[in-house]
Amino acid sequence: MKTVLSGIRSTGHLHLGNYFGALRNFVQLQHQAKCYFFVADLHSLTTHPKPDDYLSGVKTILSEYLASGLDPEKSTLYVQSSVPQVCELYVLLNMLTYKGELERTASFKDKVRLNPDNVNAGLLTYPVLMAADILIHRANWVPVGKDQEQHLEITRMLARRFNKLYGAEVFPEPEAYNFGGHLVRIPGLDGSGKMGKSENNGIYLVDDQKTITKKVMRAVTDTGPVNPNDPMSPGVANLFTLLGVVSEPEVVAYFREQYDKCTIRYGDLKKQLAADICKHTLPIKERIEEIYNNGPYLKYVIEKGTEEARTSARATMELVRDAVGFKTF
């Protein structure tokens, strides 16, 4: 059986990109493969979250995972920092990774540009910690978006490098898993492309109807097409991409026809888009609130998942330590 791994940072909330990009597909995948889902609380430390917000963030992401359909009886759900073997492997992989390789990653360059006053070492070695997350369970498949492909390639490189250096086939080379199609990239509402927490351009699973409608109505557009088949501006193209994800095909076809005829009213498109998003997310929002307030259930889920994750991680680190040459007297 294939092993699959995915993680979400514990800062903020899950957004449409997370849900439509992977989460709803995990509901089916967890019946076909051994799946590990974790809350990436160590990754979140690169942005220095307040300690008082820490537990709340973990509970939020875990609740959103479960509300989206993940089943703790079928999958392993855990918190990254609760599996100490991740940090041990992170240290060892850092010894195999070169500064220049990390400085060339697109994500690091973007973070430096957006946050020049917080270029910490954890930010630079972010891809190595991600590699440790994946390799600690010797995952075969990793569902990633287009923006994470480079990080996955670093993971593959480190797996090859470790195996070759120590002459042991400890790690498989994980592959990007896209559920049978192209890697999904859900756009934001500001016309910049990717929907994400740091870009502050997303719609979240916990947003209510009023908030969703307000966000969509403020989305970036343009003055409208002048000639038939005019190319779409980035903002309008993003709205049509979202429409294609959440709306019925006939709805998409209708607005595309209106665009081509230069008669489209962006206000009507946005109202339809907001309504269709709500159909998907409002039932999830209700389940999130129920699960978040169910302390005993969350405790059961996390204790069960932590033990399963630690068992897997210990088995991997026994192989790693033996390959490196760590011995006990």
Backbone bond lengths (Angstrom), bond angles and torsions (degrees), N, CA, C in turn:
res aa  C-N    CA-C-N  psi(-1)  N-CA   C-N-CA  omega(-1)  CA-C   N-CA-C  phi
1 M - - - 1.465 - - 1.525 109.75 -
2 K 1.332 117.01 135.74 1.451 121.71 178.93 1.527 110.99 -70.06
3 T 1.335 115.67 149.24 1.465 121.61 176.22 1.522 108.87 -107.60
4 V 1.331 116.22 132.06 1.463 122.77 -176.95 1.515 108.92 -121.15
5 L 1.332 117.03 141.05 1.466 120.47 177.67 1.514 110.95 -134.09
6 S 1.336 115.26 140.11 1.465 120.44 173.89 1.519 109.06 -150.66
7 G 1.340 116.28 148.73 1.460 120.24 -179.76 1.515 111.56 -142.33
8 I 1.330 115.40 154.62 1.458 122.61 177.48 1.521 108.59 -130.57
9 R 1.335 116.57 136.13 1.467 120.03 178.64 1.522 110.57 -64.37
10 S 1.335 115.11 151.00 1.467 120.36 -175.37 1.519 113.00 -90.24
11 T 1.327 118.04 13.69 1.457 120.51 173.64 1.518 108.19 -102.23
12 G 1.332 116.52 133.73 1.457 119.92 179.01 1.516 112.25 82.03
13 H 1.337 115.71 -154.74 1.450 122.83 -177.10 1.522 109.73 -130.82
14 L 1.325 115.53 163.88 1.453 119.88 173.05 1.532 108.95 -72.32
15 H 1.329 116.09 139.93 1.467 120.10 -178.97 1.519 110.69 -117.74
16 L 1.317 116.42 -178.16 1.461 120.67 -177.61 1.519 112.13 -57.96
17 G 1.338 116.64 -35.07 1.453 119.53 178.80 1.514 111.82 -61.17
18 N 1.353 116.59 -41.95 1.459 120.31 177.35 1.524 111.19 -64.77
19 Y 1.333 115.33 -43.50 1.465 119.29 -173.50 1.523 112.15 -71.54
20 F 1.324 116.62 -53.95 1.456 119.37 -177.56 1.526 111.97 -77.83
21 G 1.337 116.20 -24.02 1.451 118.89 178.32 1.515 112.88 -71.52
22 A 1.348 116.77 -32.45 1.460 117.59 -175.76 1.526 114.03 -152.66
23 L 1.326 118.01 -45.05 1.451 119.84 -165.85 1.522 114.63 -56.13
24 R 1.319 117.23 -44.27 1.466 117.30 -176.72 1.531 110.99 -66.99
25 N 1.338 116.31 -25.92 1.457 119.56 176.67 1.525 112.07 -75.99
26 F 1.341 116.02 -27.70 1.454 119.72 178.73 1.528 111.44 -63.08
27 V 1.319 116.41 -28.81 1.457 119.88 -179.25 1.525 110.19 -58.34
28 Q 1.344 116.30 -38.07 1.466 120.01 176.30 1.532 111.28 -81.52
29 L 1.319 116.18 -38.92 1.464 120.22 -174.63 1.523 112.34 -65.07
30 Q 1.336 117.42 -32.30 1.458 119.89 -176.76 1.531 112.60 -65.39
31 H 1.331 116.85 -13.64 1.456 120.69 175.96 1.529 112.33 -91.34
32 Q 1.343 116.01 -6.38 1.456 120.32 -174.54 1.532 113.32 -117.32
33 A 1.333 117.27 -13.63 1.461 120.76 -176.04 1.525 109.10 -147.30
34 K 1.330 116.15 166.09 1.457 120.95 174.15 1.520 107.63 -83.59
35 C 1.318 116.79 111.39 1.468 121.30 -172.19 1.524 111.43 -110.24
36 Y 1.333 115.25 135.73 1.462 123.00 173.94 1.522 108.09 -116.84
37 F 1.321 116.45 126.13 1.454 122.07 176.42 1.529 107.96 -123.71
38 F 1.313 116.64 129.16 1.464 117.59 -176.98 1.523 111.50 -131.66
39 V 1.308 114.84 154.89 1.462 122.63 173.71 1.515 106.83 -92.62
40 A 1.328 116.69 116.27 1.472 122.19 -171.13 1.524 110.91 -85.27
41 D 1.339 115.23 71.73 1.460 118.45 -177.24 1.527 112.01 -74.62
42 L 1.329 118.67 -27.74 1.465 119.81 176.28 1.527 110.74 -68.16
43 H 1.297 116.81 -40.78 1.463 120.45 177.01 1.528 111.33 -58.98
44 S 1.313 116.58 -36.05 1.465 120.09 -176.54 1.520 112.53 -66.12
45 L 1.344 117.73 -19.33 1.460 120.62 -177.32 1.527 112.91 -67.12
46 T 1.335 118.16 -15.84 1.462 119.76 177.75 1.518 111.52 -63.77
47 T 1.329 116.88 -22.10 1.472 120.33 179.30 1.522 112.33 -104.10
48 H 1.351 116.60 7.85 1.466 122.97 174.19 1.533 113.60 54.97
49 P 1.337 117.95 59.86 1.473 119.36 177.30 1.519 111.23 -66.29
50 K 1.314 116.76 153.08 1.456 121.04 178.97 1.527 109.73 -69.87
51 P 1.339 117.63 139.07 1.470 120.20 -179.24 1.529 113.32 -55.21
52 D 1.326 116.76 -35.49 1.465 119.93 -178.45 1.531 111.45 -66.44
53 D 1.334 117.42 -22.11 1.461 121.05 -178.60 1.527 112.33 -92.46
54 Y 1.314 116.49 -5.26 1.466 121.59 -169.78 1.531 112.28 -64.96
55 L 1.333 116.65 -57.21 1.466 120.21 -177.61 1.524 110.92 -63.69
56 S 1.320 115.88 -39.63 1.463 119.53 179.32 1.526 111.26 -59.86
57 G 1.337 115.69 -40.87 1.460 119.31 179.66 1.517 112.18 -64.68
58 V 1.331 116.30 -41.00 1.462 120.42 178.65 1.526 110.34 -64.37
59 K 1.332 116.66 -46.36 1.464 120.19 179.08 1.520 111.82 -61.27
60 T 1.325 115.56 -37.45 1.460 119.88 -178.90 1.516 111.56 -63.79
61 I 1.346 116.86 -50.67 1.458 120.10 -178.49 1.525 110.66 -64.56
62 L 1.324 117.17 -41.48 1.455 120.14 178.83 1.527 110.87 -61.69
63 S 1.321 117.19 -43.19 1.464 121.25 178.94 1.523 111.01 -63.49
64 E 1.326 116.20 -38.34 1.458 119.91 -179.70 1.527 111.36 -71.13
65 Y 1.306 117.48 -36.22 1.464 121.29 172.88 1.536 109.79 -56.18
66 L 1.322 115.42 -53.31 1.459 121.13 -175.37 1.527 111.43 -65.81
67 A 1.323 116.66 -40.32 1.462 120.24 -179.99 1.517 112.07 -66.62
68 S 1.325 116.56 -25.18 1.461 120.79 179.21 1.525 112.41 -78.66
69 G 1.326 116.26 -8.14 1.453 119.30 174.58 1.514 116.33 118.57
70 L 1.330 118.02 1.35 1.463 118.65 178.12 1.531 109.68 -71.31
71 D 1.320 115.39 138.37 1.460 121.91 -174.32 1.526 109.21 -112.17
72 P 1.333 118.34 115.95 1.470 120.06 -178.96 1.525 113.70 -65.45
73 E 1.326 117.43 -12.84 1.461 120.33 175.53 1.522 111.18 -84.31
74 K 1.319 116.30 -15.80 1.464 121.27 179.99 1.526 112.05 -108.39
75 S 1.334 117.41 -28.36 1.457 122.89 -175.93 1.514 110.52 -125.28
76 T 1.331 115.61 165.90 1.463 121.79 175.27 1.518 109.24 -103.82
77 L 1.329 116.87 119.20 1.456 122.53 178.03 1.529 108.29 -115.27
78 Y 1.329 116.39 130.28 1.462 119.20 -176.74 1.525 110.22 -153.92
79 V 1.326 114.80 170.20 1.456 121.98 177.39 1.527 107.99 -101.09
80 Q 1.314 116.36 131.22 1.467 123.00 -174.13 1.533 112.66 -51.10
81 S 1.326 117.28 -47.12 1.463 121.08 -174.81 1.518 113.16 -70.74
82 S 1.338 117.63 -10.70 1.461 121.22 179.59 1.525 112.30 -84.99
83 V 1.325 116.80 -2.34 1.465 121.51 179.19 1.524 107.41 -118.24
84 P 1.341 118.21 89.43 1.472 121.72 -173.33 1.518 114.05 -61.26
85 Q 1.313 117.67 -22.05 1.462 120.45 179.47 1.530 111.80 -63.26
86 V 1.334 116.90 -25.32 1.467 120.34 176.44 1.523 110.05 -60.16
87 C 1.332 116.56 -44.47 1.462 120.67 -178.77 1.532 111.18 -68.46
88 E 1.315 116.88 -37.08 1.466 120.00 178.36 1.531 110.25 -63.17
89 L 1.324 116.55 -45.00 1.457 119.82 179.49 1.526 110.89 -67.79
90 Y 1.315 116.52 -35.57 1.475 122.07 176.80 1.537 110.25 -57.13
91 V 1.326 116.91 -44.68 1.468 121.02 178.71 1.524 110.62 -61.98
92 L 1.309 117.15 -46.99 1.458 120.73 -177.74 1.531 111.62 -64.64
93 L 1.328 117.14 -39.75 1.464 120.02 179.71 1.522 111.69 -69.81
94 N 1.336 117.02 -31.45 1.470 119.64 176.15 1.527 110.99 -60.27
95 M 1.329 116.87 -31.21 1.458 120.47 179.74 1.526 112.09 -70.15
96 L 1.330 116.41 -15.53 1.465 121.13 -179.18 1.523 112.62 -104.66
97 T 1.327 116.68 1.43 1.460 121.40 -173.68 1.523 110.09 -112.14
98 Y 1.316 116.59 139.28 1.458 120.60 -175.70 1.522 111.62 -104.90
99 K 1.316 114.12 145.38 1.464 122.13 -175.55 1.527 111.48 -53.57
100 G 1.315 116.80 -45.69 1.458 119.87 -178.14 1.511 113.20 -61.63
101 E 1.335 116.61 -35.31 1.468 120.82 178.91 1.520 110.85 -63.20
102 L 1.325 116.37 -40.44 1.461 120.55 -178.44 1.526 111.70 -75.52
103 E 1.313 117.23 -36.42 1.462 120.43 -179.48 1.520 112.23 -67.44
104 R 1.329 117.33 -21.27 1.456 120.53 -179.50 1.522 113.64 -85.44
105 T 1.329 118.12 -7.32 1.458 119.13 -178.37 1.523 110.39 -69.32
106 A 1.324 114.84 139.26 1.469 120.56 -177.29 1.522 111.45 -62.59
107 S 1.352 116.86 -37.75 1.462 119.72 -177.98 1.525 111.14 -65.14
108 F 1.344 117.30 -38.99 1.467 120.22 179.11 1.527 110.20 -65.49
109 K 1.306 116.97 -42.82 1.467 120.33 178.67 1.529 110.77 -60.93
110 D 1.325 116.20 -40.74 1.470 120.10 179.26 1.519 111.09 -65.10
111 K 1.335 116.96 -43.36 1.466 120.28 -179.25 1.526 111.28 -64.89
112 V 1.317 117.21 -38.86 1.463 120.80 178.29 1.524 109.98 -64.04
113 R 1.315 115.51 -40.41 1.468 119.81 -179.79 1.523 111.27 -66.67
114 L 1.325 117.02 -40.91 1.458 120.98 -176.01 1.528 112.78 -82.21
115 N 1.351 117.01 -29.60 1.469 120.55 -177.47 1.524 110.38 -133.59
116 P 1.328 117.63 68.26 1.471 120.08 -175.49 1.520 113.95 -64.33
117 D 1.334 118.35 -18.38 1.461 121.03 -178.91 1.531 112.67 -91.68
118 N 1.324 117.46 1.87 1.460 119.97 -178.56 1.534 110.43 -136.26
119 V 1.312 115.85 54.16 1.468 120.72 178.37 1.525 107.72 -93.95
120 N 1.330 116.01 78.37 1.466 120.13 -176.65 1.524 111.11 -91.10
121 A 1.328 115.64 167.03 1.466 121.30 -177.44 1.523 111.39 -62.83
122 G 1.336 116.34 -33.83 1.457 119.78 178.35 1.516 112.23 -63.50
123 L 1.321 115.79 -33.28 1.460 120.53 177.56 1.522 110.01 -67.32
124 L 1.327 116.04 -41.40 1.461 120.16 179.64 1.526 110.93 -65.25
125 T 1.329 116.54 -42.15 1.468 119.87 -176.10 1.522 113.03 -94.50
126 Y 1.299 116.93 14.25 1.472 122.69 178.06 1.530 111.59 -49.21
127 P 1.355 119.15 -46.76 1.468 119.56 -179.78 1.529 112.90 -63.24
128 V 1.335 117.51 -27.07 1.466 119.91 179.65 1.526 110.21 -72.70
129 L 1.339 116.13 -41.40 1.463 119.02 175.97 1.527 109.65 -63.63
130 M 1.320 116.74 -38.47 1.459 119.74 176.73 1.530 110.44 -62.47
131 A 1.329 116.33 -40.21 1.463 120.22 177.09 1.524 110.52 -61.97
132 A 1.329 116.92 -40.77 1.470 120.43 178.81 1.525 110.51 -63.10
133 D 1.324 116.69 -40.65 1.470 120.81 177.73 1.524 111.15 -57.17
134 I 1.321 115.45 -41.61 1.468 120.83 -176.26 1.520 111.40 -76.80
135 L 1.328 115.70 -47.21 1.455 119.93 -173.22 1.524 113.23 -75.40
136 I 1.329 117.81 -21.69 1.460 119.94 -178.64 1.519 111.25 -61.59
137 H 1.329 117.63 -26.18 1.464 121.72 176.66 1.532 111.54 -107.67
138 R 1.334 115.62 9.21 1.463 121.00 -178.10 1.535 110.77 48.75
139 A 1.337 114.11 50.00 1.465 120.53 -175.69 1.524 111.01 -66.71
140 N 1.330 114.98 143.20 1.459 121.64 175.57 1.520 112.16 -92.77
141 W 1.322 115.64 -36.14 1.461 121.57 -176.59 1.525 110.10 -123.90
142 V 1.315 116.01 140.11 1.459 121.96 174.91 1.519 108.33 -134.69
143 P 1.329 118.43 109.95 1.468 120.36 177.01 1.530 109.51 -70.58
144 V 1.314 117.15 114.73 1.462 121.50 -178.17 1.512 110.07 -133.06
145 G 1.331 115.57 152.07 1.453 121.28 172.91 1.517 110.13 -84.14
146 K 1.329 115.62 175.10 1.455 120.48 -177.90 1.522 111.52 -57.39
147 D 1.348 117.35 -35.89 1.460 120.60 -176.27 1.531 112.79 -70.89
148 Q 1.348 117.12 -14.71 1.458 120.43 -177.83 1.528 113.23 -104.58
149 E 1.320 116.83 0.91 1.464 119.43 -178.00 1.533 111.73 -60.43
150 Q 1.336 116.29 -38.44 1.457 119.44 -178.73 1.526 110.90 -65.52
151 H 1.339 116.83 -39.44 1.465 120.03 177.60 1.527 110.95 -63.39
152 L 1.309 116.76 -39.13 1.455 119.27 179.31 1.529 110.54 -66.39
153 E 1.317 117.41 -36.06 1.456 120.07 178.08 1.532 110.70 -65.16
154 I 1.342 116.88 -35.16 1.462 120.22 174.67 1.527 110.19 -63.38
155 T 1.330 116.38 -40.70 1.467 120.27 177.06 1.524 110.92 -60.54
156 R 1.316 116.66 -44.32 1.461 120.62 178.96 1.535 110.78 -62.48
157 M 1.327 115.08 -41.50 1.457 120.48 179.06 1.530 110.88 -62.01
158 L 1.330 116.81 -44.57 1.462 120.53 -179.36 1.530 111.59 -67.17
159 A 1.325 117.07 -35.66 1.462 119.82 176.23 1.525 110.28 -62.44
160 R 1.333 116.23 -45.06 1.466 120.25 178.50 1.529 110.77 -63.86
161 R 1.337 115.39 -43.64 1.463 120.70 -176.79 1.525 111.16 -63.78
162 F 1.323 116.62 -43.22 1.467 120.53 179.01 1.524 110.04 -63.75
163 N 1.320 116.47 -49.61 1.467 120.25 -177.70 1.527 111.63 -59.28
164 K 1.331 116.23 -41.23 1.465 120.17 -178.22 1.527 111.14 -71.49
165 L 1.353 116.63 -44.33 1.461 120.14 -176.90 1.520 111.76 -62.06
166 Y 1.340 115.84 -41.88 1.459 119.92 -174.42 1.533 112.91 -100.42
167 G 1.322 116.45 2.01 1.459 119.59 174.69 1.513 113.94 61.68
168 A 1.334 115.89 36.55 1.471 119.97 -179.41 1.524 109.10 -143.02
169 E 1.315 116.28 135.98 1.469 120.04 179.08 1.531 109.31 -86.15
170 V 1.326 115.26 72.66 1.463 120.31 -178.87 1.518 111.43 -80.43
171 F 1.334 116.15 -44.56 1.459 119.97 -172.13 1.527 112.23 -110.71
172 P 1.336 117.44 134.09 1.459 119.75 167.23 1.526 108.41 -76.19
173 E 1.320 117.42 160.25 1.460 120.86 174.81 1.523 108.10 -90.55
174 P 1.335 117.34 108.61 1.470 119.99 -175.94 1.526 112.02 -67.22
175 E 1.306 115.04 147.15 1.451 121.38 -179.61 1.522 110.24 -111.63
176 A 1.322 115.04 149.99 1.467 119.59 173.49 1.518 108.57 -68.61
177 Y 1.306 115.73 131.87 1.463 120.56 -179.76 1.521 108.67 -114.04
178 N 1.325 116.28 124.23 1.465 119.95 -174.33 1.519 113.26 -123.14
179 F 1.337 115.88 24.94 1.458 120.92 174.28 1.523 112.64 57.40
180 G 1.335 116.12 31.67 1.454 119.91 175.13 1.510 115.27 88.20
181 G 1.327 118.71 4.27 1.458 121.19 -179.45 1.507 111.17 -135.81
182 H 1.342 116.54 -163.73 1.454 120.67 177.58 1.524 109.62 -73.47
183 L 1.322 117.22 151.91 1.456 121.00 174.92 1.524 109.11 -59.83
184 V 1.326 115.85 130.47 1.455 121.04 -170.73 1.524 111.47 -87.67
185 R 1.318 116.10 138.12 1.462 121.74 175.24 1.525 107.38 -132.51
186 I 1.320 116.84 104.65 1.460 121.77 -179.48 1.528 108.75 -84.74
187 P 1.331 117.95 123.65 1.469 119.95 -175.04 1.521 113.20 -76.28
188 G 1.334 115.18 158.71 1.456 121.50 174.36 1.509 111.33 -85.13
189 L 1.319 116.24 -176.41 1.459 121.34 -176.45 1.518 113.41 -98.50
190 D 1.337 116.50 1.60 1.457 119.38 -176.09 1.517 113.38 -103.51
191 G 1.327 116.42 5.85 1.452 119.29 178.58 1.510 114.42 81.51
192 S 1.340 117.40 4.63 1.463 120.45 -175.39 1.516 112.85 -92.61
193 G 1.300 118.05 -7.41 1.457 120.56 -179.99 1.506 112.69 114.41
194 K 1.331 117.53 -109.88 1.457 122.96 -172.09 1.522 113.26 -61.85
195 M 1.345 115.27 137.32 1.456 120.90 169.93 1.514 108.33 -84.30
196 G 1.332 117.25 129.97 1.451 119.65 -178.57 1.510 112.46 -160.38
197 K 1.343 114.85 163.82 1.463 120.27 -179.60 1.521 111.72 -66.17
198 S 1.334 116.00 -46.97 1.459 119.57 -175.47 1.523 112.07 -68.89
199 E 1.347 116.66 -24.45 1.462 119.60 179.89 1.523 112.10 -81.86
200 N 1.351 116.83 -13.30 1.464 121.81 179.35 1.533 111.07 54.75
201 N 1.309 117.01 42.11 1.461 121.05 -177.68 1.525 111.58 -130.22
202 G 1.343 115.76 26.24 1.447 118.93 -172.15 1.509 115.39 -111.50
203 I 1.317 114.53 166.06 1.455 123.80 170.13 1.520 106.56 -111.15
204 Y 1.324 116.86 126.66 1.457 121.49 -171.61 1.519 111.77 -102.92
205 L 1.323 115.79 155.46 1.453 120.63 -178.19 1.526 112.17 -65.55
206 V 1.324 117.46 -19.76 1.470 120.53 179.93 1.531 112.49 -93.44
207 D 1.337 117.73 -2.84 1.470 120.28 179.80 1.521 110.43 -67.11
208 D 1.352 116.03 140.20 1.464 119.06 175.50 1.526 110.25 -85.52
209 Q 1.314 116.06 176.39 1.467 120.84 -174.72 1.526 111.65 -60.90
210 K 1.315 117.08 -41.35 1.463 120.70 -179.11 1.528 110.65 -63.52
211 T 1.319 116.44 -43.74 1.462 120.94 -178.98 1.522 110.95 -65.28
212 I 1.333 116.43 -43.94 1.463 120.37 179.90 1.523 110.61 -61.44
213 T 1.314 116.12 -46.46 1.464 120.19 -179.07 1.523 111.19 -62.02
214 K 1.312 116.03 -42.79 1.461 120.58 179.85 1.521 111.10 -62.41
215 K 1.333 116.58 -43.76 1.462 120.01 -179.98 1.520 111.60 -63.80
216 V 1.316 116.52 -44.83 1.462 120.10 -177.68 1.524 110.89 -66.86
217 M 1.319 117.12 -40.52 1.468 119.79 -178.30 1.521 111.59 -66.57
218 R 1.323 117.12 -22.83 1.468 120.72 178.47 1.526 112.75 -93.34
219 A 1.319 117.19 3.21 1.464 120.52 -177.92 1.522 111.30 -62.77
220 V 1.317 116.03 148.86 1.464 122.61 -177.57 1.522 110.81 -67.99
221 T 1.329 116.51 132.05 1.473 121.83 172.91 1.531 108.20 -133.29
222 D 1.335 116.52 -145.74 1.466 121.39 176.02 1.527 107.90 -148.65
223 T 1.309 117.78 -166.38 1.469 120.94 -177.79 1.516 112.64 -82.22
224 G 1.335 117.27 -3.66 1.458 120.88 178.06 1.513 112.06 102.75
225 P 1.361 116.97 155.86 1.463 120.62 -179.91 1.522 111.77 -69.45
226 V 1.323 114.89 147.51 1.470 120.70 178.88 1.525 110.38 -105.21
227 N 1.312 116.47 -39.31 1.456 121.84 -179.24 1.523 109.83 -118.24
228 P 1.337 117.51 147.75 1.466 119.86 177.53 1.528 111.06 -54.07
229 N 1.334 114.53 140.30 1.464 122.18 178.08 1.533 113.60 65.21
230 D 1.338 117.24 21.91 1.462 119.75 171.63 1.536 108.89 -58.88
231 P 1.333 117.83 140.00 1.473 118.86 177.88 1.527 110.36 -65.38
232 M 1.313 115.84 145.93 1.459 120.55 -178.90 1.516 110.94 -78.73
233 S 1.317 116.04 143.27 1.456 120.66 171.56 1.531 107.90 -70.64
234 P 1.348 118.08 160.30 1.469 119.78 -177.78 1.523 113.87 -55.43
235 G 1.332 117.04 -41.16 1.465 119.82 -179.01 1.511 112.47 -63.90
236 V 1.316 116.90 -44.11 1.466 120.79 -179.95 1.526 110.39 -68.17
237 A 1.337 116.36 -41.11 1.465 119.96 177.63 1.527 110.51 -59.78
238 N 1.339 116.70 -38.11 1.464 120.30 177.95 1.521 111.48 -62.52
239 L 1.329 116.56 -41.93 1.460 120.04 179.71 1.521 110.99 -63.81
240 F 1.311 117.16 -40.17 1.460 120.12 178.36 1.530 110.89 -67.63
241 T 1.319 117.18 -34.27 1.465 119.96 176.56 1.527 109.96 -64.16
242 L 1.319 117.00 -45.76 1.464 120.81 177.47 1.520 111.07 -62.30
243 L 1.317 116.37 -40.95 1.456 121.16 178.82 1.529 110.05 -59.94
244 G 1.320 116.13 -40.85 1.454 120.41 179.42 1.519 113.05 -64.70
245 V 1.332 116.71 -25.00 1.457 121.02 -179.14 1.527 111.97 -83.36
246 V 1.327 117.65 -41.20 1.470 120.40 -170.61 1.518 114.75 -105.05
247 S 1.337 118.35 -15.11 1.462 121.11 -172.69 1.529 112.35 -106.91
248 E 1.331 115.61 162.94 1.459 121.29 176.75 1.527 110.13 -69.68
249 P 1.333 118.07 150.38 1.469 120.94 -178.02 1.520 114.08 -55.44
250 E 1.334 116.42 -37.09 1.471 118.51 -179.40 1.527 111.88 -67.74
251 V 1.329 116.65 -29.71 1.471 120.06 176.93 1.524 109.80 -68.48
252 V 1.331 116.14 -45.17 1.461 120.27 178.14 1.526 110.42 -61.16
253 A 1.329 116.07 -43.89 1.465 120.63 -179.12 1.528 111.19 -62.46
254 Y 1.328 116.54 -38.40 1.467 120.27 -179.86 1.519 111.21 -62.70
255 F 1.326 117.16 -49.22 1.466 119.35 -177.70 1.521 111.43 -71.38
256 R 1.323 117.30 -30.09 1.459 118.97 175.78 1.524 110.18 -66.01
257 E 1.313 116.04 -39.41 1.470 119.91 177.80 1.529 110.51 -64.56
258 Q 1.329 115.65 -41.09 1.464 119.21 178.61 1.526 110.89 -63.78
259 Y 1.310 116.69 -37.21 1.459 119.90 177.84 1.518 110.37 -65.25
260 D 1.322 116.75 -47.08 1.467 120.81 -178.02 1.522 112.18 -64.09
261 K 1.324 116.40 -28.69 1.475 120.93 178.76 1.530 111.78 -87.71
262 C 1.340 116.53 0.53 1.478 122.90 -179.56 1.524 112.48 61.58
263 T 1.319 117.26 28.74 1.467 121.58 179.17 1.529 111.98 -115.92
264 I 1.318 116.89 8.63 1.459 120.14 -174.55 1.520 111.21 -67.23
265 R 1.328 114.50 142.15 1.465 121.66 173.10 1.530 106.46 -113.42
266 Y 1.328 114.74 110.35 1.458 118.70 -175.12 1.527 112.16 -61.37
267 G 1.303 117.04 -29.89 1.461 120.06 177.69 1.517 111.67 -61.39
268 D 1.338 116.52 -40.71 1.467 120.35 178.26 1.528 110.61 -67.00
269 L 1.334 116.17 -40.91 1.464 120.10 179.08 1.527 109.94 -61.87
270 K 1.324 116.52 -44.16 1.466 120.19 -178.17 1.524 112.05 -65.53
271 K 1.336 116.94 -39.52 1.466 119.68 178.27 1.526 110.75 -62.55
272 Q 1.331 115.69 -42.65 1.459 119.83 178.90 1.526 110.53 -65.22
273 L 1.332 116.40 -42.77 1.462 120.99 179.99 1.518 111.03 -62.06
274 A 1.324 117.24 -45.41 1.464 120.67 179.61 1.525 111.31 -60.86
275 A 1.330 116.40 -43.35 1.469 120.45 -179.71 1.523 110.93 -63.34
276 D 1.326 116.74 -40.77 1.464 119.69 -178.13 1.523 111.73 -72.32
277 I 1.325 117.41 -33.88 1.467 119.87 174.71 1.526 109.77 -62.77
278 C 1.315 116.28 -43.95 1.466 120.98 -178.52 1.525 112.30 -61.02
279 K 1.316 117.15 -34.71 1.465 120.27 178.41 1.530 111.11 -59.55
280 H 1.329 115.70 -34.13 1.457 120.18 -179.53 1.521 112.21 -82.83
281 T 1.329 116.94 -42.12 1.464 119.85 -167.42 1.525 115.73 -92.94
282 L 1.328 118.97 -29.85 1.466 119.40 -175.05 1.530 112.90 -63.40
283 P 1.356 119.53 -39.98 1.480 117.74 174.87 1.527 112.23 -62.85
284 I 1.338 117.35 -34.36 1.465 120.52 177.96 1.525 109.86 -67.73
285 K 1.328 116.83 -42.01 1.471 121.51 179.12 1.532 110.45 -56.87
286 E 1.312 117.07 -41.48 1.460 120.52 -179.75 1.525 110.94 -64.04
287 R 1.334 116.94 -41.48 1.466 120.66 178.95 1.525 111.14 -68.38
288 I 1.341 117.39 -36.18 1.470 120.74 178.58 1.524 110.18 -58.13
289 E 1.310 116.87 -46.10 1.465 121.17 -177.67 1.526 111.01 -64.04
290 E 1.328 117.03 -39.59 1.468 120.58 179.30 1.531 110.84 -64.48
291 I 1.336 116.34 -45.92 1.463 120.53 -176.87 1.525 111.01 -69.53
292 Y 1.329 117.77 -41.24 1.463 121.83 -178.25 1.525 110.67 -57.81
293 N 1.317 116.56 -34.77 1.462 120.95 -177.00 1.527 113.00 -91.22
294 N 1.326 116.69 4.56 1.465 120.99 179.43 1.529 109.05 -103.63
295 G 1.327 115.90 79.91 1.452 122.08 -175.97 1.525 114.63 -56.78
296 P 1.341 119.07 -47.42 1.470 120.00 -179.30 1.532 112.67 -59.89
297 Y 1.322 117.40 -38.15 1.463 120.07 179.94 1.527 110.90 -67.58
298 L 1.324 117.16 -44.68 1.466 120.58 178.38 1.526 110.61 -61.86
299 K 1.324 117.05 -39.11 1.467 121.06 178.63 1.528 110.36 -62.48
300 Y 1.315 116.38 -42.95 1.465 120.44 178.66 1.524 110.74 -62.71
301 V 1.324 116.18 -46.46 1.467 120.73 -177.82 1.522 110.61 -59.98
302 I 1.332 116.56 -47.28 1.458 119.94 -173.66 1.530 111.48 -73.33
303 E 1.327 118.92 -35.89 1.463 120.34 178.22 1.526 110.58 -67.61
304 K 1.307 116.86 -42.13 1.465 121.30 178.51 1.528 110.22 -63.44
305 G 1.331 116.03 -47.60 1.457 120.30 -177.61 1.519 112.58 -66.77
306 T 1.326 116.76 -38.53 1.465 120.57 -179.39 1.519 111.10 -62.31
307 E 1.316 117.19 -43.99 1.462 120.09 -179.86 1.524 110.85 -64.72
308 E 1.328 117.46 -40.69 1.467 120.77 178.79 1.530 110.85 -65.28
309 A 1.346 116.21 -42.65 1.464 119.99 -179.12 1.523 111.06 -66.88
310 R 1.332 117.26 -40.82 1.467 120.09 179.55 1.525 111.20 -66.07
311 T 1.314 117.50 -37.13 1.470 120.30 178.40 1.520 110.40 -62.16
312 S 1.314 116.48 -45.17 1.466 121.01 177.97 1.522 110.90 -63.90
313 A 1.333 116.87 -44.27 1.460 121.50 -176.98 1.527 111.58 -66.73
314 R 1.327 116.72 -39.12 1.472 119.60 178.89 1.519 110.71 -62.73
315 A 1.318 116.64 -40.11 1.467 120.16 179.92 1.526 110.62 -63.26
316 T 1.331 116.44 -41.29 1.466 120.11 178.34 1.512 111.28 -64.95
317 M 1.336 117.12 -44.89 1.463 119.85 -176.24 1.522 112.49 -69.69
318 E 1.300 118.56 -24.84 1.469 119.70 172.83 1.521 109.81 -62.80
319 L 1.325 116.94 -41.82 1.462 121.29 178.05 1.522 110.68 -67.79
320 V 1.352 115.96 -41.42 1.460 121.02 -178.23 1.529 110.74 -64.66
321 R 1.322 116.86 -49.57 1.458 120.75 -177.49 1.531 111.31 -63.81
322 D 1.312 116.10 -37.08 1.463 119.35 177.46 1.520 110.91 -65.93
323 A 1.358 116.48 -40.78 1.461 119.97 -179.67 1.528 111.00 -66.78
324 V 1.348 117.09 -40.62 1.467 121.45 -178.98 1.530 110.97 -69.07
325 G 1.320 115.95 -31.16 1.459 118.91 -179.76 1.503 113.70 110.92
326 F 1.329 117.77 8.15 1.457 120.03 176.63 1.531 108.97 -70.45
327 K 1.304 116.01 122.24 1.467 120.59 -179.93 1.525 110.05 -127.68
328 T 1.294 115.10 154.90 1.470 120.07 174.97 1.520 109.41 -99.02
329 F 1.323 115.84 144.02 1.461 120.22 -179.45 1.518 109.78 -80.99
